[in-house]
Amino acid sequence: MKRIALLIPFLLLLGCGVGVDLGTAMDLAEQDAEVVPRVPTQTAIRAFDKYCYRNAGNPGRTVTTLKNDGYKLLVTSRRDGLFGYAHPTRPFVGVIDDRLQPGCMVMVQQDPQVRRAYDNFVKSRHPGAVDAGRSQGLDRTWIVPGRRDRIFTRKLDGTEEVLLMITR
């Protein structure tokens, strides 16, 4: 039960109109799981690659992949089209189901190695990616020339979490 308090940062992050699946929250609490776990660097990057990068722009396929891997819907903000999926031992994954700007994010505990590995991931897949710097509360925004529809961001929200994100 003490872990349910960890949902508070997500409620603040998502704002009003947020629904929390109490069954999933209780299941995580019973397993003494962290909603946003500290995971090895490569686990964070593999999760981003599998759920977000490979399924960029296809929220339905992302959700199917998450469910097949045992993730459960935890947080819903229908107004924002944001759906957060949790797993007791894997990174938290958020899916933005928006027709005009679909997106996906992986959230893990802050670690300089994760931040560096994520930047390397973007640069290895898109050598021409341009670091657009800070914008709108994001600590790093990568834009891929010729593919303006693909933006990679990394956000530190003042807590201990790192958000690895891709939007179209």
Backbone bond lengths (Angstrom), bond angles and torsions (degrees), N, CA, C in turn:
res aa  C-N    CA-C-N  psi(-1)  N-CA   C-N-CA  omega(-1)  CA-C   N-CA-C  phi
1 M - - - 1.440 - - 1.521 111.54 -
2 K 1.324 117.02 -31.93 1.464 119.07 -177.53 1.518 111.91 -63.24
3 R 1.329 117.92 -25.11 1.461 120.87 -178.04 1.520 112.48 -75.37
4 I 1.315 117.70 -18.34 1.458 119.69 178.63 1.518 110.20 -60.47
5 A 1.303 117.45 -29.53 1.468 120.96 177.49 1.521 111.44 -59.83
6 L 1.307 117.77 -22.19 1.455 120.77 178.71 1.524 112.18 -68.69
7 L 1.320 117.59 -13.69 1.451 120.09 178.31 1.524 112.06 -72.49
8 I 1.308 117.56 -20.29 1.460 121.38 -176.67 1.528 112.45 -55.44
9 P 1.358 120.37 -45.79 1.469 118.49 178.62 1.524 112.82 -59.01
10 F 1.327 117.20 -34.39 1.464 119.66 179.14 1.514 110.96 -69.21
11 L 1.325 116.83 -39.71 1.455 119.73 178.30 1.520 110.42 -62.85
12 L 1.330 116.23 -39.79 1.462 120.21 177.84 1.520 111.05 -68.58
13 L 1.330 116.15 -39.57 1.459 121.43 179.78 1.522 110.94 -63.56
14 L 1.326 116.60 -40.77 1.448 120.85 -174.09 1.524 113.73 -88.13
15 G 1.319 117.46 -23.76 1.457 120.57 178.49 1.520 112.52 86.04
16 C 1.314 114.66 -159.74 1.468 121.59 -176.52 1.522 110.81 -70.99
17 G 1.314 115.08 163.30 1.456 120.30 177.06 1.506 113.65 73.67
18 V 1.310 117.31 26.52 1.456 121.88 -177.21 1.514 109.65 -99.12
19 G 1.327 115.80 132.94 1.452 121.02 175.21 1.510 109.89 -108.18
20 V 1.327 116.10 142.70 1.461 121.54 177.62 1.519 107.65 -121.11
21 D 1.320 116.80 128.90 1.457 120.84 176.42 1.521 107.68 -77.05
22 L 1.324 115.78 106.24 1.464 120.01 -175.84 1.524 112.38 -66.39
23 G 1.326 117.69 -30.01 1.463 120.16 176.91 1.521 111.17 -63.13
24 T 1.311 116.02 -45.91 1.470 120.37 177.54 1.521 110.28 -65.32
25 A 1.337 116.84 -41.87 1.467 120.47 179.06 1.526 110.57 -60.87
26 M 1.336 116.93 -43.65 1.465 120.56 179.38 1.533 110.97 -65.54
27 D 1.328 115.98 -39.75 1.464 120.36 178.52 1.523 110.68 -61.06
28 L 1.329 117.13 -44.32 1.463 121.13 177.71 1.520 110.80 -64.04
29 A 1.340 116.14 -41.21 1.466 120.51 -179.90 1.523 110.97 -63.44
30 E 1.324 116.78 -42.21 1.470 120.57 179.70 1.525 111.67 -63.86
31 Q 1.337 116.16 -29.58 1.460 120.17 178.96 1.526 111.48 -88.95
32 D 1.336 116.23 3.16 1.456 122.59 -177.79 1.531 110.77 54.14
33 A 1.345 115.33 38.51 1.460 121.60 -176.66 1.520 111.13 -89.95
34 E 1.300 115.80 149.87 1.458 122.78 173.74 1.531 107.35 -87.03
35 V 1.319 117.79 135.72 1.454 120.43 176.16 1.525 108.83 -65.62
36 V 1.322 115.89 -43.39 1.460 122.03 175.61 1.520 106.56 -115.70
37 P 1.329 116.29 95.63 1.460 119.54 -173.65 1.532 113.89 -81.67
38 R 1.298 114.64 162.83 1.460 121.03 168.21 1.521 104.63 -91.73
39 V 1.316 116.11 120.29 1.459 120.93 -177.92 1.519 109.04 -127.68
40 P 1.331 116.67 160.29 1.468 118.53 175.19 1.533 110.18 -58.47
41 T 1.310 115.34 149.25 1.461 121.87 -177.80 1.525 111.86 -51.00
42 Q 1.317 116.78 -48.31 1.467 119.49 -177.26 1.522 112.44 -65.43
43 T 1.327 117.85 -29.44 1.464 120.80 176.27 1.518 110.14 -65.40
44 A 1.316 117.21 -42.56 1.465 121.71 178.61 1.525 110.71 -62.52
45 I 1.320 116.69 -45.84 1.466 120.84 -177.97 1.520 110.63 -68.40
46 R 1.335 117.48 -41.40 1.472 120.34 177.37 1.526 111.03 -61.89
47 A 1.331 117.02 -40.10 1.466 120.40 178.62 1.535 109.95 -63.73
48 F 1.326 117.09 -45.30 1.458 119.83 178.54 1.527 110.35 -60.40
49 D 1.323 117.07 -45.65 1.454 121.71 -179.43 1.534 110.76 -60.77
50 K 1.323 116.55 -50.01 1.469 121.19 -174.90 1.526 112.74 -67.77
51 Y 1.311 117.09 -48.73 1.456 119.77 -173.10 1.524 113.63 -87.93
52 C 1.304 117.53 -38.79 1.465 120.43 -173.39 1.526 113.78 -99.87
53 Y 1.312 117.67 -54.51 1.457 120.49 -173.10 1.531 111.81 -67.21
54 R 1.322 116.69 -50.47 1.467 119.78 -178.46 1.525 112.84 -66.76
55 N 1.312 117.08 -23.86 1.467 121.25 -179.33 1.521 112.23 -109.31
56 A 1.322 117.73 20.59 1.472 121.78 -176.31 1.521 110.70 -52.57
57 G 1.323 115.15 129.04 1.451 120.62 177.81 1.519 114.83 80.91
58 N 1.343 117.22 3.25 1.461 120.26 -178.49 1.534 109.90 -129.85
59 P 1.336 117.29 77.59 1.466 120.38 -177.80 1.531 113.79 -56.66
60 G 1.335 117.14 -37.01 1.467 120.27 179.90 1.513 112.31 -60.77
61 R 1.322 116.32 -44.19 1.468 120.39 178.98 1.528 110.79 -67.03
62 T 1.341 116.60 -36.76 1.464 120.44 177.48 1.524 110.26 -61.24
63 V 1.326 116.57 -47.60 1.463 121.17 -178.89 1.525 110.86 -62.44
64 T 1.313 117.48 -42.41 1.470 120.65 178.05 1.524 110.94 -60.23
65 T 1.325 116.83 -44.31 1.465 121.19 179.21 1.522 110.84 -63.15
66 L 1.336 116.83 -43.11 1.463 120.64 178.95 1.526 111.03 -61.01
67 K 1.315 116.66 -48.25 1.472 120.63 -178.92 1.526 111.27 -62.59
68 N 1.340 116.47 -39.86 1.469 120.03 178.04 1.523 111.74 -62.59
69 D 1.329 116.99 -26.66 1.469 121.78 179.96 1.529 112.78 -94.50
70 G 1.330 117.22 10.62 1.459 120.26 174.83 1.517 116.30 89.10
71 Y 1.316 117.81 8.56 1.462 120.73 175.87 1.527 109.35 -72.85
72 K 1.328 115.65 151.01 1.460 121.12 177.00 1.519 109.54 -127.06
73 L 1.338 114.89 144.33 1.453 120.64 177.55 1.514 109.09 -64.77
74 L 1.317 116.93 126.91 1.460 122.01 -178.60 1.521 111.55 -115.75
75 V 1.331 117.40 -46.79 1.464 122.29 -173.58 1.522 109.05 -124.93
76 T 1.334 115.88 134.65 1.458 121.32 178.88 1.525 109.31 -130.74
77 S 1.315 115.46 129.25 1.462 121.54 171.55 1.522 106.04 -128.55
78 R 1.318 115.52 85.82 1.469 120.13 -176.09 1.525 112.06 -60.46
79 R 1.310 117.06 -34.89 1.469 121.04 179.41 1.526 110.15 -58.31
80 D 1.340 117.15 -40.52 1.461 122.42 -179.74 1.524 112.67 -93.17
81 G 1.335 117.45 -5.78 1.462 120.52 -177.05 1.516 112.22 67.76
82 L 1.332 116.90 27.15 1.464 121.03 -176.48 1.526 110.42 -107.39
83 F 1.320 115.03 130.32 1.456 122.08 -179.39 1.523 107.92 -128.97
84 G 1.337 116.85 122.51 1.459 121.70 -177.34 1.512 111.20 -104.98
85 Y 1.320 116.01 129.20 1.463 122.51 -177.66 1.522 109.85 -113.66
86 A 1.326 114.91 136.72 1.464 120.66 -177.81 1.519 110.74 -123.05
87 H 1.309 113.76 154.82 1.471 123.50 176.92 1.518 105.38 -143.29
88 P 1.324 118.49 142.73 1.464 119.28 -175.71 1.525 115.62 -63.31
89 T 1.339 118.77 -22.50 1.464 120.01 -175.81 1.530 113.87 -127.31
90 R 1.316 116.70 5.55 1.467 120.02 -176.01 1.526 110.53 -123.78
91 P 1.333 117.50 165.77 1.463 120.75 179.87 1.536 112.67 -60.76
92 F 1.322 115.84 149.80 1.454 123.01 173.73 1.525 107.49 -69.82
93 V 1.336 117.89 138.01 1.461 121.84 -179.85 1.524 109.07 -126.26
94 G 1.329 115.60 128.90 1.460 121.92 176.15 1.510 109.85 -109.66
95 V 1.320 116.06 137.15 1.459 122.04 179.68 1.529 108.10 -118.55
96 I 1.318 116.57 127.46 1.461 121.66 176.77 1.524 107.05 -101.94
97 D 1.324 115.13 108.94 1.461 121.10 -178.43 1.521 108.09 -97.98
98 D 1.319 114.58 83.05 1.461 122.09 -178.81 1.523 107.33 -129.23
99 R 1.307 116.36 124.23 1.460 121.68 -176.12 1.530 112.30 -57.39
100 L 1.330 117.34 -37.47 1.455 120.80 -177.43 1.524 113.96 -86.13
101 Q 1.328 116.76 -32.53 1.457 119.65 -178.25 1.528 110.60 -143.44
102 P 1.341 116.29 72.51 1.464 118.53 177.92 1.521 110.16 -68.79
103 G 1.313 115.44 154.02 1.456 118.86 -179.89 1.509 111.88 -157.33
104 C 1.306 114.01 173.01 1.457 121.28 -179.79 1.519 107.52 -152.05
105 M 1.330 115.53 144.67 1.453 119.54 179.15 1.516 111.05 -142.81
106 V 1.298 115.92 150.11 1.464 123.60 173.76 1.521 106.05 -118.56
107 M 1.336 115.78 132.54 1.464 120.08 -178.60 1.526 108.88 -120.52
108 V 1.323 115.20 127.64 1.464 122.49 178.44 1.522 109.07 -136.66
109 Q 1.317 116.18 169.65 1.462 120.70 176.02 1.528 109.10 -65.22
110 Q 1.312 114.85 142.63 1.464 122.04 -177.82 1.521 111.57 -59.31
111 D 1.306 114.58 137.54 1.462 122.20 179.35 1.524 107.01 -161.64
112 P 1.338 118.49 124.78 1.464 119.71 -179.51 1.532 112.96 -57.04
113 Q 1.316 117.47 -30.29 1.463 119.39 178.67 1.520 111.41 -67.03
114 V 1.338 117.44 -37.65 1.463 120.74 178.22 1.526 109.39 -64.89
115 R 1.306 116.35 -43.99 1.462 119.95 -179.69 1.533 110.44 -60.91
116 R 1.301 117.16 -45.92 1.474 122.02 -179.94 1.532 110.67 -64.87
117 A 1.332 116.99 -43.65 1.466 121.50 -179.59 1.533 110.81 -64.22
118 Y 1.323 116.47 -37.93 1.466 120.10 178.48 1.530 110.60 -65.43
119 D 1.333 116.83 -45.04 1.461 119.97 177.01 1.529 110.40 -59.39
120 N 1.330 117.08 -42.02 1.464 121.09 178.01 1.525 111.22 -64.95
121 F 1.334 117.22 -37.48 1.463 121.93 177.41 1.531 109.60 -58.95
122 V 1.323 116.72 -50.15 1.467 120.76 -179.33 1.521 110.27 -60.65
123 K 1.332 117.04 -48.36 1.475 120.64 -177.63 1.530 111.96 -65.09
124 S 1.341 118.02 -33.81 1.469 119.67 -179.37 1.533 111.25 -71.68
125 R 1.307 117.86 -33.17 1.467 121.38 179.62 1.526 111.75 -82.96
126 H 1.330 115.52 -29.16 1.469 121.33 -176.56 1.530 108.76 -138.38
127 P 1.352 116.67 80.07 1.468 119.84 -176.65 1.528 114.26 -55.62
128 G 1.322 117.24 -25.72 1.455 120.32 179.92 1.519 113.72 -89.21
129 A 1.327 117.66 6.67 1.459 120.64 -178.81 1.525 110.04 -58.54
130 V 1.320 114.84 138.77 1.458 121.36 -177.95 1.525 108.86 -107.34
131 D 1.318 115.20 129.47 1.457 120.71 176.02 1.524 107.21 -78.39
132 A 1.330 115.74 107.15 1.462 120.55 -178.63 1.519 111.94 -86.08
133 G 1.322 116.71 2.92 1.461 120.78 176.79 1.512 113.56 73.82
134 R 1.316 114.50 -152.91 1.469 120.96 -177.47 1.524 110.25 -82.75
135 S 1.321 114.24 141.76 1.462 119.52 173.09 1.520 109.02 -161.03
136 Q 1.299 116.82 135.63 1.459 123.78 175.69 1.523 113.31 46.99
137 G 1.323 117.76 48.34 1.454 121.71 176.07 1.516 115.07 81.41
138 L 1.315 117.68 1.31 1.459 120.90 178.78 1.519 108.63 -93.86
139 D 1.325 116.39 137.68 1.460 117.65 -177.80 1.515 112.64 -84.57
140 R 1.314 118.16 -16.30 1.467 120.55 177.99 1.511 107.87 -155.60
141 T 1.310 116.64 130.51 1.457 121.99 175.75 1.516 107.88 -127.86
142 W 1.312 116.23 125.26 1.460 121.99 176.74 1.529 107.59 -106.85
143 I 1.314 116.55 130.16 1.452 121.84 175.75 1.521 107.34 -117.87
144 V 1.324 115.99 135.68 1.458 120.75 -179.35 1.527 108.38 -99.12
145 P 1.357 117.48 112.54 1.468 120.44 179.59 1.526 110.76 -56.80
146 G 1.316 114.56 140.11 1.459 119.20 -179.06 1.520 111.95 82.52
147 R 1.310 117.20 -10.58 1.467 122.53 179.34 1.518 107.45 -134.62
148 R 1.308 116.74 57.67 1.468 121.46 -176.22 1.522 112.28 -59.97
149 D 1.319 116.18 -13.27 1.457 118.67 179.47 1.523 112.34 -80.62
150 R 1.320 117.33 -6.80 1.461 120.34 -177.34 1.519 109.62 -116.44
151 I 1.316 115.72 116.67 1.458 121.12 -179.26 1.519 107.95 -127.09
152 F 1.300 116.66 129.29 1.454 122.28 177.54 1.515 107.81 -104.95
153 T 1.294 117.04 133.61 1.453 119.27 179.74 1.523 110.79 -132.90
154 R 1.304 114.34 158.48 1.459 120.97 173.98 1.512 105.30 -135.83
155 K 1.288 117.15 125.88 1.454 120.32 -175.81 1.521 110.41 -123.27
156 L 1.298 115.54 134.26 1.457 122.32 170.21 1.511 104.87 -108.97
157 D 1.303 117.59 114.32 1.457 120.41 -172.10 1.523 114.37 -94.85
158 G 1.312 117.74 23.61 1.453 120.77 178.56 1.518 113.70 84.22
159 T 1.322 116.20 -0.51 1.461 119.80 176.01 1.521 107.55 -110.43
160 E 1.288 116.34 -155.80 1.460 120.37 -179.53 1.530 112.26 -97.84
161 E 1.348 117.34 16.15 1.453 119.56 -178.48 1.523 112.43 -104.99
162 V 1.333 114.41 151.26 1.461 122.65 172.81 1.512 106.59 -116.77
163 L 1.313 116.17 133.66 1.449 122.85 -179.23 1.522 108.06 -110.10
164 L 1.319 117.20 118.66 1.463 123.32 175.95 1.513 105.92 -103.80
165 M 1.333 117.95 122.51 1.458 120.09 -168.79 1.515 112.85 -140.65
166 I 1.335 115.21 149.80 1.467 121.82 172.43 1.523 107.16 -134.96
167 T 1.320 116.46 135.61 1.461 121.25 175.49 1.513 108.95 -132.18
168 R 1.278 115.79 161.84 1.465 121.40 176.71 1.495 108.26 -110.79
